[in-house]
């Protein structure tokens, strides 16, 4: 945890396809301006605004939307060392601490310096074909090698620091951060990791007669996922999938960037959010 000074140059972004996201972003910017701060608002996709973030014109970004908006904010802000404050307008909101309608009190705390900064690890993924690097990405949640629209399972081997681990026959293989442990990895039966951990979680999706347990790896390793099928895809943080050829490889390791989230109160917020989300499950408590 790190305490920092109150920000003065703030950009508030919303998701254009999420109802009321942009209008609430405008309300937040108006509130901040009335407090004497330099605040702008716009869409998370606005290229002009994104260029200004990259240029270092802001010392805080407020993201109004769902988890997808927060992931995009993380990709934008982490390389520029800009902290993020999330206002939840979506459904789950594992990355958020401010719920809809509660931002005015929290922003007052922010301006008084009554907050702390949480650091979350990102992953770096490289797509390699015949020894050539085709691309690289940063992920806040996960890197997934999957079967795509083809219903046939894929065959994929996993290695750690060049040491063969195992071969999977499955719908896919997830390499996730602690943040991603509450996302796709959780849906596949993986463990929930505290957000401050800097581990890599490896978990298969619907394994068939293969190793079916999650593996928690240390921060410093490189995980290699080698696809042995011709129907594979690569997806980073749920973005548009990229086609993979047979024998392509994806290398995943801890990224050089860290996402910073503004938090209020004690670090126990994570477990309170977790309990709340589990209690919202309509199946919990029903007779078996």
SVG drawing of the C-alpha trace seen along z (x, -y; Angstrom):
<svg xmlns="http://www.w3.org/2000/svg" viewBox="-35 -26 49 66">
<polyline fill="none" stroke="black" stroke-width="0.4" points="0.0,0.0 1.2,-3.5 -0.2,-6.9 0.1,-9.6 -0.8,-13.3 -4.2,-14.4 -4.5,-14.5 -5.2,-17.7 -5.4,-16.8 -8.2,-14.2 -9.8,-12.5 -13.1,-10.7 -13.9,-8.1 -17.0,-6.0 -18.0,-3.2 -20.2,-4.5 -22.2,-1.2 -23.0,-1.1 -26.2,-2.9 -25.6,-6.1 -21.8,-5.6 -20.9,-8.7 -23.5,-10.8 -22.3,-9.8 -18.7,-10.5 -19.8,-14.0 -21.5,-14.5 -18.3,-13.4 -16.1,-15.7 -18.5,-18.6 -18.3,-17.8 -14.5,-17.8 -14.4,-21.1 -16.6,-22.7 -14.0,-21.7 -11.4,-23.7 -9.7,-20.8 -8.8,-20.4 -11.2,-17.6 -12.1,-16.4 -14.5,-13.6 -15.1,-11.4 -15.1,-7.9 -12.5,-5.3 -12.2,-4.8 -11.6,-8.5 -8.2,-8.5 -7.5,-12.2 -8.1,-11.7 -6.0,-8.5 -3.1,-10.4 -3.3,-13.0 -3.1,-10.2 0.0,-8.8 1.4,-12.3 1.2,-12.4 -1.3,-15.2 -3.3,-13.6 -2.4,-12.2 -5.6,-10.2 -8.1,-8.4 -11.6,-7.7 -13.2,-4.8 -17.1,-4.6 -18.4,-1.3 -18.0,2.4 -15.0,4.8 -14.3,4.4 -13.9,0.7 -11.5,1.2 -9.4,3.6 -9.1,1.1 -8.3,-1.6 -5.6,0.7 -4.0,1.2 -4.1,-2.5 -2.8,-3.7 -0.3,-1.1 2.5,-2.1 2.0,-5.7 2.1,-5.1 -1.4,-6.7 -3.6,-5.4 -7.2,-4.4 -10.4,-4.9 -13.3,-2.8 -17.0,-3.6 -19.1,-0.5 -21.9,-0.7 -21.8,3.0 -22.8,6.2 -19.9,8.0 -17.4,5.3 -14.6,7.4 -12.1,4.6 -14.2,1.8 -14.7,0.4 -17.2,-2.4 -20.7,-1.3 -23.3,-3.2 -24.4,-6.4 -21.7,-6.4 -18.9,-8.3 -19.4,-11.8 -18.4,-10.6 -15.5,-8.7 -14.3,-11.6 -14.4,-13.8 -12.1,-11.3 -9.9,-11.3 -9.5,-15.1 -8.7,-14.9 -5.9,-12.4 -7.7,-9.7 -6.9,-6.8 -4.2,-4.3 -2.9,-2.8 -3.1,0.9 -0.5,2.4 -1.6,5.3 0.7,7.4 0.2,7.6 1.2,10.3 3.3,10.0 2.3,12.4 4.3,13.0 3.0,14.9 5.8,16.8 5.8,18.7 8.8,20.6 11.1,18.5 9.6,15.2 7.7,12.9 4.4,11.9 3.2,9.7 3.2,9.0 0.5,7.7 0.0,6.8 -2.8,8.4 -4.4,7.5 -6.6,10.6 -5.5,13.4 -4.0,14.8 -6.1,17.6 -5.1,20.1 -8.4,21.7 -10.2,23.7 -12.1,20.8 -15.4,21.5 -14.3,25.0 -15.9,27.6 -12.9,29.9 -10.6,29.7 -7.1,28.5 -3.9,30.2 -1.5,27.9 1.6,28.5 2.7,26.4 6.3,25.7 7.8,23.7 11.2,22.0 11.7,24.5 11.0,27.5 8.1,29.6 5.2,29.8 2.3,31.6 0.1,32.0 -3.6,31.0 -6.5,32.0 -9.0,29.3 -11.0,26.4 -8.2,24.0 -5.6,23.1 -5.6,19.9 -2.6,18.1 -4.0,15.6 -2.9,13.0 -4.4,12.8 -6.8,10.2 -7.8,12.8 -8.4,15.4 -11.9,14.0 -12.6,13.9 -12.5,16.7 -10.2,18.8 -12.8,18.8 -15.5,20.0 -13.2,22.9 -12.8,24.0 -9.6,22.2 -8.7,20.8 -9.2,17.2 -5.9,15.4 -5.6,12.2 -5.0,9.3 -1.6,8.3 -0.1,11.7 2.3,11.7 1.8,15.3 0.8,16.8 -2.2,19.1 -2.4,21.9 -5.7,23.6 -7.2,25.8 -10.6,25.2 -12.7,28.4 -9.8,30.8 -10.5,34.3 -8.6,37.2 -5.9,34.6 -4.5,33.0 -7.5,31.1 -6.1,29.0 -5.0,25.4 -1.3,24.7 0.0,21.6 3.4,20.5 5.9,18.0 6.3,14.5 9.6,15.0 8.8,17.9 8.0,18.0 5.1,20.2 5.1,21.5 1.9,22.8 2.6,24.7 -0.4,25.5 -0.4,28.8 -3.7,28.3 -4.8,26.2 -7.9,24.7 -6.4,22.5 -6.9,18.9 -5.2,16.4 -7.2,13.9 -5.7,11.4 -8.1,10.0 -11.1,11.0 -10.1,8.9 -10.7,10.0 -9.1,13.4 -6.1,13.9 -5.8,17.1 -3.0,19.5 -1.3,22.0 -0.3,25.5 3.0,25.4 2.6,21.7 3.7,20.8 2.6,18.2 5.1,17.2 3.7,15.6 5.6,14.0 5.2,11.2 4.8,7.9 7.0,4.8 4.0,2.7 1.8,2.5 -1.8,1.3 -2.5,-1.1 -6.0,-1.2 -7.2,-3.9 -8.6,-2.2 -10.4,-3.5 -10.4,-2.0 -8.6,1.2 -7.4,3.9 -10.2,6.1 -12.5,4.6 -11.5,7.5 -13.0,10.1 -16.1,8.0 -16.7,7.6 -16.1,11.4 -18.7,12.2 -21.2,9.8 -20.8,11.3 -21.2,14.9 -24.3,13.9 -25.8,12.4 -25.7,15.9 -29.4,16.8 -28.4,20.5 -26.7,20.0 -28.9,21.3 -31.4,23.2 -32.3,26.8 -30.2,29.4"/>
</svg>
